[in-house]
Amino acid sequence: MMVHLFGKETKLTATSLTYWLVVGIVGFFIMTQVGMDLTVIRKPDKTDETYGMVQTKDKQRIQVQTYGTLYSEYHSDGYGTYPFGFYKGVKLDEQEQQHVRQILERASGQSMSALEADYSEQLLSKMEASGNDYFEESNYEFPLKDTASYQQFEQDMMSVAELVGKGSSYGKEDYLAAATEPKTYEQAMEEYQEVVDKDRVTGAYARMVCDYFGIILGIVPVFLGATVMLRDKRGQAEQVIHSKAVSSMRLLGSRYLSTILLLLIPTLIISLMPAIQAIVIANKLNVSGDLLLFFQYILGWLLPTLLFVLGLSFFVTELFGGIAAIVVQIIFWLVSIFSSSSNLIGGGGLSLIPRFNKVGERALFEQFFEKLVWNRLFFAGLGILLFLLAVIVYDYKRNGGRLLGKGR
């Protein structure tokens, strides 16, 4: 009976317009964001001008770059923060600006007028060298004095973080993550070898593909979930279902599982395009690409997202209605997106959408892996819990109960 019910629910969902709209949106998003040509991994060469940047542990560079960011924001009289995932510009009052000024003058051993002259000189020389009329503020090399103390630097950043507020660039984790230095040839070769040996090249691309899939699957399935839950009312089939000897768990369970399957199948099919490209790139590097590894990433990374979004959709739709479910998920999605916007490589925490928007960076992924596993287990478990709560509410209403003045 369960198999028959599962098949029936699968057919009803698969033939709905909403389902194909959702699949179309997912496919269009991946095609436009990932594209038909993946960024090609190549073996570093000693003649390369640059090998990219890597996070630094050099205390002097950390100070130079962080004080440089602080000067740039002081100079523009505006401080960027992300307190709840959303950008918020902060403007300090005159006394607070004076405090920041004292920090910058003490760290440099120069007056503010001398710092302004140095900043202008760097701006002009770098614009002339690049032939560009735009100067990236993060490129400002702050003139740190030789006797600058790292302990004093940490105290300065704590002080500024308190002034500017939550989500600034001056929390310890934030300025350590932002500080970088040029990669050496040896570092670039080591990273390349990890991508070849551990990722078999395909894994390096799979992380980036999962990043983009996570963004779109974190929002559009809610529309399908709400549609599935409201199908009985629209089809005026509630009384028929209520009179049949089908338990609420079997009925909603078949809908939940069939909807997950119907979203997972096109996700796997759409991901074939970048997967095959990754295999071709691996072959050009004389590496045997691993298609199975690619899809292990897809399943492990994205299935928990589907479990949660559909579980939330089922529960909120049953409790408040379809519009409420969509609104709740949009808010949740926006918070998740913006909470990780300042760290697109290994960012996530307890965000629904863990980020890894770069090909390669195997060492960073290994540092991020344990957090990612706990994140995915948390959202998979929470999604299943929300589904079970939806079943309880559904069954209560089905047996004549009323919640918030509503019954079935």
Residue pairs with C-beta under 8 A, 6 or more apart in sequence:
1 246
1 250
2 250
2 253
2 254
5 246
5 250
5 251
5 254
6 254
6 257
6 258
8 254
9 228
9 254
9 255
9 258
10 258
10 261
10 262
12 231
13 19
13 224
13 228
13 255
13 258
13 259
13 262
14 262
16 227
18 223
18 224
18 227
19 224
19 227
19 262
21 223
22 220
22 221
22 223
22 224
22 263
23 263
23 266
25 216
25 220
26 213
26 216
26 217
26 220
26 266
26 267
26 270
27 266
27 270
29 212
29 215
29 216
30 209
30 212
30 213
30 216
30 270
30 271
30 273
30 274
31 273
33 212
34 208
34 209
34 212
34 273
34 274
36 273
36 277
37 277
38 205
38 274
38 277
38 278
38 281
38 359
39 359
40 281
41 192
41 195
41 201
41 204
41 281
41 285
41 359
41 360
43 189
43 192
43 285
44 51
44 185
44 188
44 189
44 192
46 185
48 185
48 188
50 182
50 183
51 182
51 183
51 184
51 185
51 187
51 188
52 182
52 183
52 188
53 180
53 181
53 182
53 183
54 180
54 181
54 182
54 183
54 187
55 176
55 177
55 179
55 180
55 364
56 62
56 179
56 180
56 181
58 179
58 181
59 150
59 153
60 144
61 179
61 180
61 181
62 150
62 153
62 175
62 176
62 179
63 107
63 142
63 144
63 148
63 150
63 153
64 141
64 142
64 144
65 138
65 142
65 175
65 178
65 179
65 180
66 153
66 157
66 169
66 170
66 175
66 178
66 179
67 104
67 107
67 108
67 142
67 144
67 153
68 137
68 138
68 140
68 141
68 142
69 137
69 138
69 140
69 169
69 175
69 178
70 100
70 103
70 104
70 160
70 169
70 170
71 104
71 115
71 119
71 140
71 142
72 137
72 138
72 140
73 79
73 80
73 169
74 97
74 100
74 101
74 104
75 116
75 119
76 137
77 91
77 92
77 97
78 89
78 90
78 91
79 89
79 90
79 91
79 92
79 164
79 168
80 87
80 88
80 89
80 90
80 168
80 169
81 87
81 88
81 89
81 90
81 164
81 165
81 166
81 167
81 168
82 88
82 167
82 338
82 339
82 341
82 342
83 165
83 166
83 167
84 167
84 335
84 338
84 339
85 334
85 335
85 336
85 337
85 338
85 339
85 340
85 341
86 334
86 338
87 338
88 165
88 167
90 164
90 165
90 168
92 100
92 163
92 164
96 163
99 159
99 163
100 160
100 163
101 112
103 156
103 159
103 160
104 112
104 115
105 111
105 112
105 115
106 152
106 156
107 142
107 144
107 145
107 148
107 152
107 153
107 156
108 114
108 115
108 142
108 143
108 144
108 145
109 145
109 147
110 118
110 143
110 145
115 143
118 143
119 140
122 139
122 140
122 141
123 135
123 140
126 135
126 139
127 133
127 134
127 135
138 178
154 172
157 170
157 171
157 172
157 175
158 170
160 168
160 170
161 168
161 170
161 171
164 170
167 342
168 174
169 175
169 178
174 342
177 343
183 191
191 360
191 361
191 362
191 363
192 360
194 362
194 363
195 201
195 203
195 204
195 360
195 362
196 285
196 287
198 362
199 293
199 360
199 362
200 282
200 287
200 288
200 289
200 290
200 293
201 278
201 281
201 282
201 285
201 287
201 289
202 275
202 278
202 279
202 282
202 289
202 290
202 291
202 293
202 294
203 290
203 293
203 294
203 297
204 278
204 359
204 360
204 362
205 274
205 275
205 277
205 278
205 281
205 294
205 359
206 275
206 278
206 293
206 294
206 297
206 298
207 297
207 301
207 356
207 358
207 359
207 365
208 356
208 357
208 358
208 359
209 271
209 274
209 275
209 294
209 297
209 298
210 297
210 298
210 301
210 302
210 356
211 344
211 354
211 355
211 356
211 357
212 357
213 267
213 271
213 298
213 301
213 302
214 301
214 302
214 305
214 352
214 353
214 354
214 355
215 337
215 353
217 263
217 267
217 302
217 305
217 306
217 309
218 305
218 309
218 333
218 336
218 337
218 352
218 353
219 309
219 329
219 330
219 333
221 259
221 263
221 306
221 309
221 310
221 313
222 309
222 310
222 312
222 313
222 325
222 326
222 329
222 330
223 326
224 259
224 263
224 310
224 313
225 259
225 309
225 310
225 312
225 313
225 314
225 317
225 325
226 313
226 317
226 322
226 325
226 326
227 322
228 255
228 259
228 314
229 255
229 313
229 314
229 317
229 318
229 322
229 325
229 390
230 317
230 322
231 237
232 238
232 241
238 408
241 251
242 398
242 408
248 391
248 394
248 395
248 398
249 391
249 395
251 394
252 314
252 387
252 390
252 391
252 394
253 391
255 314
256 310
256 311
256 314
256 387
259 310
260 303
260 306
260 307
260 310
263 306
263 310
264 299
264 302
264 303
264 306
267 298
267 302
268 295
268 298
271 294
271 295
271 298
275 291
275 294
275 295
278 289
278 294
279 289
279 291
281 289
282 288
282 289
283 289
300 376
301 354
301 372
301 376
303 380
304 376
304 377
304 379
304 380
304 383
305 352
305 353
305 379
306 383
307 379
307 380
307 383
307 384
307 387
308 352
308 379
308 380
308 382
308 383
308 386
309 329
309 352
309 383
310 383
310 387
311 382
311 383
311 384
311 385
311 386
311 387
311 390
312 325
312 328
312 329
312 332
312 383
312 386
313 325
313 329
314 386
314 387
314 390
315 325
315 386
315 387
315 389
315 390
315 393
316 324
316 325
316 328
316 329
317 324
317 325
317 390
318 390
318 393
318 394
318 397
319 390
319 393
319 403
319 404
320 404
332 352
333 352
333 353
335 351
336 351
336 352
336 353
337 353
339 349
339 351
340 347
340 348
340 349
340 351
340 353
340 354
340 355
343 355
344 355
344 356
344 357
344 358
345 355
345 356
345 357
345 358
345 361
345 364
346 355
346 356
346 361
346 364
346 365
346 367
346 368
347 354
347 355
348 354
348 355
348 368
348 371
348 372
348 375
349 371
349 375
350 375
350 378
351 375
352 379
354 372
354 375
354 376
356 365
356 368
393 403
394 408
396 403
397 403
397 406
397 407
397 408
398 408
400 407
401 407
